[in-house]
Amino acid sequence: MTRPTGRALRLTVLVGENDTWHHRPLYTEIVHRAHAAGLAGASVFRGVEGFGASSVVHTSRLLSLSEDLPVAVVIVDAEDRVRAFLPRLDGLVGDGLVTLDPCEIVRPAPREETP
């Protein structure tokens, strides 16, 4: 049986996979800053299609537009810890989008071992 463990805040940063910070991928910089801040975890998800501020649709289906696909960095932790991390994104996410969503953390019950 799953057990709710409490309320949390989900931070999602949407950028392009070609966005960089000091010659390395921007999503990598965000993950490393989240790790250095001691947040519970961060994951990067590469999109297969999307558009942003430029209104140009990027898709993995067409070779000519398969560059700069959307990337989402998702971080979940306690609200106060996520909000304290937000200033570390200042000056980093230019044309990207940062969203905050309340969420609930649910931990599955441990798996029972069969004899």
C-alpha positions in Angstrom: 0.0 0.0 0.0 1.3 3.5 -0.8 1.7 6.1 1.9 1.5 9.8 1.4 4.5 11.4 3.1 3.7 15.1 2.8 3.3 18.2 0.6 6.1 19.4 -1.6 6.8 21.9 -4.4 7.7 20.9 -7.9 10.0 23.2 -9.8 10.1 22.7 -13.6 12.6 24.6 -15.8 11.9 24.4 -19.5 14.8 25.2 -21.8 16.2 24.2 -25.2 18.8 21.4 -25.3 21.2 23.7 -27.1 21.1 26.4 -24.4 24.4 26.6 -22.7 26.1 28.2 -19.6 29.8 28.7 -19.8 30.2 26.1 -22.7 28.2 23.3 -21.1 24.5 22.4 -21.4 22.3 24.7 -19.3 20.3 21.8 -18.0 23.6 20.3 -16.6 24.3 23.6 -14.8 20.8 23.6 -13.2 21.2 20.0 -12.0 24.6 20.7 -10.5 23.4 23.8 -8.7 20.4 21.8 -7.3 22.8 19.1 -6.1 25.1 21.7 -4.5 22.1 23.2 -2.8 21.3 19.8 -1.2 17.9 19.4 -2.9 16.3 16.0 -2.8 16.8 15.3 -6.5 16.6 16.6 -10.0 15.8 14.9 -13.3 16.2 16.0 -16.9 13.6 15.0 -19.6 14.2 15.5 -23.3 11.1 16.4 -25.3 10.3 15.0 -28.7 8.4 18.1 -29.9 7.7 21.6 -28.7 7.9 25.3 -29.2 8.6 28.3 -27.0 9.2 32.0 -27.2 10.4 31.8 -30.8 7.2 30.1 -32.0 9.3 27.7 -34.0 8.2 24.1 -33.6 11.1 21.8 -32.9 10.5 18.1 -33.5 12.6 14.9 -33.6 10.5 13.7 -36.6 12.1 16.1 -39.1 15.9 16.0 -39.5 16.1 19.7 -40.4 14.4 20.7 -37.1 15.7 18.0 -34.8 18.1 20.5 -33.2 17.3 22.3 -29.9 14.6 20.0 -28.7 12.8 21.1 -25.5 14.3 19.9 -22.2 12.6 19.9 -18.8 14.5 19.9 -15.5 12.2 18.8 -12.7 13.1 19.2 -9.0 10.9 18.2 -6.1 11.5 19.1 -2.5 10.0 20.9 0.5 8.5 24.2 -0.5 10.9 26.3 1.6 14.0 24.5 0.1 12.7 24.9 -3.5 11.9 28.6 -2.9 15.4 29.1 -1.4 16.9 27.6 -4.6 15.1 30.0 -7.0 17.7 32.8 -6.7 20.3 30.3 -8.0 18.4 30.4 -11.3 18.7 34.2 -11.7 20.6 35.1 -14.8 20.6 31.5 -16.0 17.3 30.9 -17.7 17.0 33.6 -20.4 14.3 32.5 -22.9 13.2 29.5 -20.8 10.3 29.1 -18.5 10.2 28.4 -14.8 7.1 27.0 -13.1 6.2 26.0 -9.6 3.5 23.5 -8.8 2.3 22.1 -5.4 2.5 18.4 -5.2 2.2 15.5 -2.8 5.0 12.9 -2.3 3.8 9.3 -2.1 6.1 6.5 -1.2 5.2 3.0 -2.2 5.3 0.3 0.5 8.4 -1.9 0.4 8.2 -4.9 -1.9 7.6 -8.1 -0.1 10.3 -10.8 -0.7 9.1 -14.2 -1.7 10.7 -17.2 0.2 
